[in-house]
Every structure is written in structure tokens, then in C-alpha cells.
Amino acid sequence: MTETIQSIVREIGRNRSFLVTSHEGPDGDAVGSSLALASFLRGIGKEVCVHLQDPVPELYAFLPGADSVQAHIPDQKFDVAFVLDIGELRRAGAEFCAFTRIGTLVNLDHHLGCEQFGAFNLIDSTAAATGVLVYRIAAALGFEFNFETALCLYVAIITDTGSFRYSNSNREAFSIAGQMIACGVNAWDVAEKLYENQPRRRLELLALTLPTLEVIKEGQAASVTVTLDMYARSGADAELTDGFVNYPRSIRGVEVAIFFRQVDERRYKVGFRSKGKVNVAAFAAGLGGGGHHNAAGCTVDGTLDEVKSKVYGLVESTL
């Protein structure tokens, strides 16, 4: 691991232009780690472009550099491309996967079973967030963390640890968060922006979602569902469903929570969350997806009843 970090540090030192990207439907770690890496690289005099296939969610628009994220990759050559928090390269989107004007590809991730597609692959499933890997690289280079980089790293870690409620909230995560606060990050200000500032339409969508609650396997698993019709009725969109899966997971006795989110007439994104005893990455893998022990996902085609039948069958047989 240390050797890989040192190789990446050397690669940064001898190159000038960098492209940074992450996965479709970016979450707090994807956005925070990408912007933190860009801020760090710019801080040492490098040229950086951050590209995301999907827009930065409104929730993270307050992060420094969020307004400079590019929807399309500039027509130029980049010495190095960093791919963050991706699991599978295809999740970076068709435009990035087809882009060939890249010298070296560097893969930073903390997903179990992440594809080894980079010239350098820094993959550590013990890292609480991909932002942790960005921190390790910057620290190895001796970077003096500024407020902008610190804020982005703090958000990457706090969102992927569920505000330090999830089992990945290890000593390293707390240590880095403390260092970022020492750089000027205000914990309450961040919490207010992330958790006390949601648009009304998110609550209206949640009000439509909670009645879909289903509990199966004698209370060991539970699910909620969001359909296209619910988006239309509430005026909300997919980015506002972040955290919905935590409602069924919060039920006493539930070990596995499932979130069905319709993306097309006959297609559903399925998210799994575990309280720790069950490896939900195995569920997702059985349906063509992947992820972590406690958080994973996949896409399943069919009607809602057909999709639920497949997913429930797999969950019930495993539990």
C-alpha cells in the first residue's frame, strides 16, 4: 500500500495536467474526494479538470470548486487521470471510457472487488471513504492542508460514514476529520448544510415513499420504493432520495434494508444496506452489481413485482 502511494506521489511530481472523475450519480464521497484531490493538485501548481457524467447534487453545491466541474471532457491531452470511488470503470460514463488522450490512469477506491483497471491501483476496503485515500496521498507528499481541501475531505468522510454512525467509522476516519476541523472546518456549519437544509420536495417525496414499506423474512429485512410517478407528483428527482434506505434499516430487528428506485419503465436501481451481520455485497453480486459489506447496489430489469420477486427471493434464501 505504501509503495503504491509513493508511486502515485512520483507520478504527480513528474506531470503537469490532471483529469479527475468519479461515478455516475455522484454522492458525497465522490464529489468531496474529487474536489479535494483537485484542490490539492492545484495547491501544488498542477492544472486540473474535474469531470462528472452527472451534475453535482444540489446538496454539495456549497463545496469549493463544485461550480467548476465539467459535464464534458475538454479536447486536450491529460498526463494523468484519477478515477475515484468507482468500483467498475464503466460507472465513470461513456464519455470518459471512450476518451483516449490520457497518459497514466490511477484508480483510487475502497470498494470490495474493485476492478484493477489503472496503471496504479490504490484500493483499500478498510478506508472509510475514498477521501481517506486522497488524504493519504496528499499527506505523503507533505501537503499543508488548506481550508478548501479540508472542507471537501471532511464532507467525503462524514457522508460515507453516515456522520460517523456506520461501521466504517474507524480511528483513521476520526483522526482525519479532526485534522480537517483544525484547518478551519466548522462541523456544525457542514452538518447544517447537509442535514438541516433540505428542499420541501424531498419531504414530499419521502411522504409518498414511506407508505411503500414492506417487511419480510420475519422482520429481518425491509424495503421502500420510489417510482417515476412519485417523482412527478412531488417534483423531486433521484438525487433527493439519498438516505431513504436508512428508514427501513432503522427498524428494530431489520438486518438488511432494500431500496427500489425506478429509473425506467422496466428498470430499477436496487440499493442494499446492512447493519453489519450480513454482507450485502453478495446480494448485489448475485444480481450483477457490487459494493461494500454494508452498502451495495445493482440494476434489475422487469416490472416492480418481478424485480421484488427476484430480490426478495435472493434475500430470503440467504437470510
Residue pairs with C-beta under 8 A, 6 or more apart in sequence:
1 122
1 124
4 120
4 121
4 122
5 122
5 136
5 137
5 140
6 140
7 120
8 106
8 120
8 122
8 137
9 137
9 140
9 141
11 80
11 104
11 106
11 120
12 18
12 41
12 44
12 46
12 80
12 137
12 141
13 141
15 46
15 79
15 80
15 103
15 104
16 46
16 47
16 79
17 46
17 47
17 48
17 76
17 77
17 78
17 79
17 80
18 38
18 41
18 46
18 47
18 48
18 49
18 78
18 79
18 80
18 81
18 82
19 48
19 49
19 51
19 73
19 78
19 80
19 81
19 82
19 102
20 34
20 37
20 38
20 41
20 48
20 49
20 50
20 51
20 81
20 82
20 84
21 34
21 50
21 51
21 52
21 53
21 81
21 82
21 83
21 84
21 92
21 93
21 96
22 30
22 31
22 33
22 34
22 52
22 83
22 84
22 85
22 86
22 92
22 130
23 30
23 85
23 86
23 87
23 91
23 92
24 53
24 54
24 91
24 92
24 93
25 54
25 238
25 239
26 34
26 52
26 54
26 56
26 57
26 60
27 57
27 159
27 160
27 242
28 59
28 60
28 155
28 156
28 158
28 159
28 160
28 194
29 85
29 129
29 130
29 131
29 156
29 157
29 159
29 160
30 52
30 84
30 85
30 130
31 52
31 56
31 57
31 60
31 63
31 66
31 152
31 155
31 156
32 60
32 63
32 129
32 131
32 152
32 153
32 154
32 155
32 156
32 157
32 159
33 84
33 85
33 108
33 129
33 130
33 131
33 133
33 134
33 152
33 153
33 156
34 50
34 52
34 69
34 84
35 50
35 63
35 64
35 65
35 66
35 69
35 152
36 131
36 134
36 135
36 138
36 149
36 152
36 153
36 156
37 48
37 82
37 84
37 134
37 137
38 48
38 50
38 65
39 64
39 65
39 146
39 148
39 149
39 152
40 134
40 137
40 138
40 143
40 149
41 48
42 48
43 143
43 146
43 149
44 141
44 143
49 70
49 73
49 74
49 78
50 65
50 68
50 69
50 70
51 69
51 70
51 71
51 72
51 73
51 95
51 96
52 69
52 70
52 71
53 71
53 92
53 93
53 94
53 95
53 96
54 93
55 69
55 71
56 63
56 66
56 69
57 239
57 242
58 199
58 239
59 193
59 194
59 198
59 239
59 242
60 66
60 155
61 67
62 193
63 151
63 152
63 155
64 148
64 151
64 152
65 148
65 152
72 95
73 95
73 96
73 99
75 101
76 101
77 101
77 102
77 103
78 101
78 102
78 103
79 103
79 104
80 102
80 103
80 104
80 105
80 106
81 96
81 102
81 103
81 104
81 105
81 106
82 106
82 108
83 89
83 92
83 96
83 105
83 106
83 107
83 108
83 117
83 118
84 108
84 109
84 130
84 134
85 108
85 109
85 110
85 111
85 129
85 130
86 92
86 107
86 109
86 111
86 114
86 115
87 109
87 111
87 113
87 114
87 115
87 290
87 291
88 114
88 115
88 290
89 97
89 115
89 117
90 97
104 119
104 120
105 117
105 118
105 119
105 120
106 118
106 119
106 120
106 121
106 122
107 114
107 115
107 116
107 117
107 118
107 120
107 121
107 122
107 123
108 122
108 123
108 130
108 133
108 134
108 137
109 121
109 122
109 123
109 130
109 133
110 123
110 124
110 125
110 126
110 127
110 128
110 129
110 130
110 132
110 133
110 292
111 123
111 125
111 290
111 291
111 292
112 125
112 281
112 290
112 291
112 292
112 293
113 281
113 285
113 290
114 121
114 123
116 123
122 133
122 136
122 137
124 132
124 133
125 292
126 170
127 133
127 172
128 157
128 160
128 161
128 168
128 169
128 170
128 172
128 173
129 156
129 157
129 159
129 160
129 161
129 168
129 173
130 156
130 160
131 152
131 153
131 155
131 156
131 157
131 160
131 176
132 156
132 157
132 172
132 173
132 176
134 153
134 156
135 153
135 176
138 145
138 149
143 149
145 153
145 179
145 180
145 183
146 183
147 183
147 184
147 185
149 183
150 179
150 180
150 183
150 184
150 185
151 180
151 185
151 190
153 176
153 180
154 177
154 180
154 181
154 185
154 187
154 190
155 190
155 194
157 173
157 176
157 177
157 180
158 164
158 177
158 190
158 191
158 194
159 194
160 166
160 168
161 168
161 169
161 173
162 169
162 246
163 191
163 195
164 173
164 174
164 177
166 294
166 295
167 276
167 294
168 292
168 294
181 187
198 240
199 236
199 240
201 234
201 235
201 236
201 240
202 236
202 240
204 233
204 234
204 235
204 236
205 226
205 230
205 231
205 234
205 236
205 240
205 241
206 244
207 234
208 226
208 230
208 233
208 234
209 224
209 225
209 226
209 230
209 241
209 244
209 247
210 224
210 247
212 223
212 224
212 225
212 226
213 222
213 223
213 224
213 247
213 248
214 222
214 223
214 224
215 221
215 222
215 248
215 251
215 254
216 222
216 223
216 312
216 315
216 316
217 315
217 316
217 319
219 251
219 253
219 254
220 253
220 254
220 255
220 256
220 319
221 254
221 255
221 256
221 257
221 258
221 312
221 315
221 316
221 319
222 248
222 249
222 251
222 254
222 256
222 257
222 258
223 248
223 257
223 258
223 259
223 260
223 308
223 311
224 244
224 245
224 247
224 248
224 258
224 259
224 260
225 259
225 260
225 261
225 262
225 304
226 241
226 244
226 259
226 260
226 261
226 262
227 262
227 304
228 262
228 265
230 236
231 237
231 238
238 261
238 263
241 259
241 261
244 259
245 257
245 258
245 259
245 271
245 272
245 273
246 257
246 273
247 257
248 254
248 257
248 258
248 259
249 257
249 273
249 275
254 275
255 274
255 275
255 277
255 278
255 319
256 272
256 273
256 274
256 275
256 278
256 280
256 283
256 315
256 319
257 272
257 273
257 274
258 270
258 271
258 272
258 311
258 315
259 269
259 270
259 271
259 272
259 273
260 268
260 269
260 270
260 304
260 307
260 308
260 311
261 268
261 269
261 270
261 271
262 268
262 269
262 304
263 269
263 299
266 301
266 302
266 303
267 299
267 300
267 301
268 299
268 300
268 301
268 302
268 304
268 307
269 297
269 298
269 299
270 284
270 287
270 289
270 297
270 298
270 299
270 300
270 307
270 311
271 295
271 296
271 297
272 280
272 283
272 284
272 291
272 295
272 296
272 297
273 280
273 294
273 295
274 280
274 293
274 294
274 295
275 294
276 293
276 294
278 318
278 319
279 293
280 291
280 292
280 293
280 294
280 295
280 296
281 290
281 291
281 292
281 293
281 296
282 318
283 296
283 298
283 311
283 314
283 315
283 318
284 290
284 291
284 296
284 297
284 298
285 296
286 314
287 298
287 300
287 310
287 311
287 314
288 298
288 299
289 296
289 297
289 298
289 299
290 296
290 297
290 298
291 297
300 307
300 310
300 311
301 307
302 310
